[in-house]
Amino acid sequence: ETAAQAEAELAALQAQLGENEYVILEACNVRKSAANDAEVVTVVDQGDVVTLIDADEGGWYHVRTESGEGYIGRRFISAQ
C-alpha cells in the first residue's frame, strides 16, 4: 500500500465519522491519566475509531474507546 492509498483510505474513513470521532493513526496505549508513566488501561490499534471527550493542553486527548475511557497522545489521533 502506498502513502497516497493510505491517505485516501483515511480520508474516506474520516468522511464517515460522526462529530468528535477520530481515527487512530498508529497503535498506542490508552492511559489512565495524561502522563507517559500513567497506568495503561487498554491499547488501540491503527484504524480504530475513538470519541474525543476533551483535549488537554499538554498534548493529550481524553477519549472514549470500545473498552472504556483514557488518554492518548495527540500525535496518535487524526485531525478532522
C-alpha positions in Angstrom: 0.0 0.0 0.0 1.4 3.4 -0.9 1.3 6.5 1.2 -1.2 8.0 -1.2 -3.5 5.0 -0.9 -3.3 5.1 2.9 -4.1 8.8 2.9 -7.1 8.2 0.6 -8.4 5.4 2.9 -8.0 7.5 6.0 -9.9 10.4 4.3 -12.7 8.1 3.2 -13.0 6.7 6.8 -13.0 10.2 8.3 -15.8 11.2 6.0 -18.0 8.6 7.6 -17.2 9.6 11.2 -19.6 11.4 13.5 -18.8 14.6 15.4 -15.9 14.1 17.8 -14.9 10.8 16.3 -11.3 10.3 15.3 -9.2 7.6 13.7 -6.1 6.2 15.5 -3.1 6.7 13.2 -0.7 4.3 15.0 -1.3 1.6 17.6 -0.8 3.1 21.1 -1.6 2.8 24.7 -4.6 4.4 26.3 -3.5 5.7 29.7 -5.4 6.3 33.0 -4.2 9.9 33.1 -2.4 12.3 30.8 1.2 11.2 31.5 3.6 8.9 29.8 4.2 6.9 33.0 0.4 6.6 33.8 -1.1 3.1 34.0 -2.1 1.6 30.7 -5.9 0.8 30.7 -6.1 -0.5 27.1 -4.5 -0.5 23.7 -5.9 0.8 20.5 -4.9 -0.3 17.0 -4.2 1.7 13.9 -7.6 2.4 12.2 -9.6 2.2 15.4 -12.1 5.0 16.0 -12.3 6.8 19.3 -14.6 9.6 20.6 -13.0 12.7 21.8 -14.2 13.8 25.3 -11.7 16.6 25.9 -8.4 18.0 24.6 -5.7 18.6 27.2 -3.3 21.4 26.8 -0.3 19.2 27.5 -0.7 17.3 24.2 -3.1 14.6 25.4 -6.7 13.8 24.3 -9.2 12.3 26.7 -11.0 9.7 24.6 -13.7 7.0 24.8 -12.8 3.7 23.3 -14.8 0.5 22.9 -13.4 -0.7 26.2 -13.5 2.5 28.3 -12.0 5.9 28.7 -8.5 7.2 28.9 -5.8 9.5 27.5 -3.9 9.3 24.2 -1.1 11.4 23.0 -2.2 13.9 20.3 0.2 12.6 17.7 -1.7 9.3 17.6 -5.1 10.8 16.6 -6.1 12.0 13.2 -7.1 15.6 12.6 -10.6 16.2 11.3 
